[in-house]
């Protein structure tokens, strides 16, 4: 990580599917870029040597930006959204806009000083993604089984084929 960044400056990044809202605290600078290669490149240029970047984990929408930060040697934190939500509650922030979320994330970074993150090696990331996907499928299977129990019998024909897809092949071991 770049040691020349100003650690008293915290950059909050609110990630959306199509845009990144970025707030630099305490400089009170706010800007938005598209959440694509072009927008991320623009953001990296503006953020170079500014401070620590804090971004909420959003289910992989943040990955392009994080990879760009890593490649540019910018210090970043991938923050747990539950921690940020609890922090918002603790300081009494209830309003929700993209700009306010970016400000909140930067404030969280300043107050809590979370430990810097590092990208996992590619193989570990791939394994982590596979485990995550498996967990998603198990949750889906559980939901469909509950639906089978509580919905009218006439709807069973729409649920059973889905449950069949979730079944393991007979020759596969656990």
Buried (B, 14 or more C-beta within 10 A) or exposed (E): BEEEBEEEBBBBBBBBEEBBBBBBBEBEBBBBBBBEEEBBEBBBEBBEEBBBBBBBBBEEBBBBBBEBBBEBEBBBBBBEEEBBBEBBEEEEBEEEEBBBBBBBBBBBBBEBEBEEBEBEEEEEEEEEEEEEEEEEEEEBBEEBEEBBEEEEEEEEEEBEEBBEEEEEEEEEEE
